[in-house]
Structure formats: structure tokens, C-alpha cells
Amino acid sequence: MVAPRLAQGRLGYFNQLFIEYPDAFKLPVNSLGETFEDWRTEEDFSSDDQLKQYFRQEFNFSEDASLIDGLTRDDQAVPLISSFEIQILIQANRKPFFYIFPVINSRPMRMRLFEVSLWTTTQLNDTIRQLEDKKPPLVFMERIYLAPEIPAAYLYDMPAVCALANYVREHYQPYAVGKY
């Protein structure tokens, strides 16, 4: 079912949290290496079937799930830092590594923005401590979190996500690449 237009907003409910972010707050490219963000509103779908087809296409993480499947054991908990870690782990048939789960809030995968979930210093410290204590051989992370330069506002608005991404960059190196 397509959600109705918000009564007081000029944009619909679909993507309303992110669609109006200014370019100054965005990264140069998304996890696909593209600038195209594919913003959609309710008016872009003429039927529920069209909307369902779009979601099936956009949230098919088979390439990333296949990467995880090929690099981990069936019984292994997988450290994944992604906007759609739940869906990707379901498709890979793996359990989550992190106690605080999901680590990152969901957001459109083509978006050129980070998203936050680690809201407190305690959550960040617990997540990093878990990595330090268990030392997983691999950490899977969306490419967008490997961006070499980020807008300064991210350090204010999302310091925990930035710190977690920095921790992974300092202790791991790129090994293999999926779609995202």
C-alpha cells in the first residue's frame, strides 16, 4: 500500500527524512560510486505493484549476501556495518555479530549520506570493545563508510558512526567488494 501524502508537508512520507538534505551535507558519491541518489516520492508509483517491484529490486542484496556467504562459515556471527544489515544477514543466512543491533539505522542505499544508530558513547564503546575482545577476522562495511573525507558536520552530528568507521579503517584493510 502506498502511504498518503503528509497533510502539512509539500513532500510525501516516502523518503521524507532524507530527501531535502543539502548537497553540502552529502558525500561526493554513494556506496555504488555514483552521485545519482534515485529519490522517489509516492507520485513516482502508479500502483502498489509498481512500488513492490521497486522495493524488490532496490533491496535485493544477493551480491553482498553472496560475498558474506563465501567468506564466512554458516555458524559464524558476522560483523556487518550497513544500513540494511538485517536484510543482508537474512539473505546470507548469518547471525549478527554485534550486541547492539542494528548498528546503523536504515536509509536509502543510494543516498550520499551516513546514517546514525549509535546514539551514546556507551553504545560506541561497547561496539568497539566487542571488536577488540573477539577480534573477528573480517568486518563487512558499506563502502560509503570508507569515504576518505566527510563533511565536518558529521563529526558533530554522527561522531559515533565516524569513530566506528575510523576504528575499522585503522584495524582492517579492504579485501573483497560486494555491490554496496
ZITA-V91388 format. One record per helix or strand of 3 or more residues. SS is the DSSP state (hx for helix, st for strand). FROM is the first residue (numbers start at 1). TO is the last residue. If there is no record, write none. Layout:
ss;from;to
SS;FROM;TO
SS;FROM;TO
This chain:
ss;from;to
hx;23;25
hx;42;44
hx;48;58
hx;62;71
hx;85;92
hx;121;134
hx;143;146
hx;152;157
hx;159;171
